[in-house]
Amino acid sequence: MTGYRFINLAIGFFTMMSGAWSQALFNNLGDPNNPEFINPSFEDIARASLPPKGWIDCGFPNESPPDVQPSGAWEVYRPAYHGYTYLGMVTR
């Protein structure tokens, strides 16, 4: 794995987790060690460039936002392993 690809994957992971952490802080109804997430499986209507319901895009301006797949956008047709949709993230 090249250095740039690793850095992009790491940034994407931390961006996704910061969104999860912000959800955990604001939507936690009790135990801080057991946060409740909104839509933890990223289920939504498959579409390009819009995050799933209950999640926000924490990326920088002019970066590609996450997608709900399989929408057919970007030639992604792989079915979900569980449920109907999944989160797609661009790495460069």
N, C-alpha and C positions, 0 to 999 in steps of 0.2 A: 504494500500500500504506500503510495507516495506521500510525502510530507504534507503537501497541500490538501490532498484528499482527506488525510487523517484530521487535519486542522478543521476543515469544513465539516466533517462528520461530528467532531467534538463540539464545534460551535452550534451546529444544528441540535445536537442532543441537549446541550445546556440551555439553548433557547426554548426547546420544548419543555424541559424540566422547570424552567423559571415560570412558564405559563402554568404548569401543573402546581408548582409551589404557591403561586399567587391564588390559584383556585383553592388550594388547601387552606390558605390563611383566611380567605373571605367566606368560604362556604363550609368551614369546619363547624359542626354543630355540637362538638363535645370534646372527645379525646384528641389532643394534638398529635398523638402517636398513631392514630387511626383516622386520617382525614377522609372526608367524603367528597369524591369528585363528581362533577356534572358530566354526564356522558363519557365515562371512562373508556368505553370501547370505540369511540369516535364514529358512532353510527349517525348517518345523516343522508340526505339526498346526494348522490354522487354528482360532483361538479368540480370544475377547475378553478383554482386561485381563490377559493374561499374556505376558511377553516370550518370544521364541523361545529354544530350548535353547541353552545356552552363553552367553547374555547375561543381564545383570541390570538391573533398573530402578533408575536413579540419580536418579529424581525425588524431589521433596519429598513428605512425607505429605499425604494428601488430594488429590493430583493424579492425573490419569488415567494409568495405566501404558500402555506401548506394547502393541499388539495384533499378532497374526499374522493377516493377511487373505489371501484373502477368506473370511471366516467367516459372512457374512450378518448379523453383529451390526452395528449402526449403519447398516444398509441398504447395506453395502459388498459388491458382487458382482463388481467389475471383476477379470478374470483377471490373473494375473501375466504380466509380459513375458518373464521367464526363470524357469524352474523352476515350482514349483506355488504358492508363497506369497510374501508380502512383508511388510515391517514397516509398520504403521500407527501414526501418532502424532497425538494431538489437539492442535490449536492453538486458543487462545481469544483 
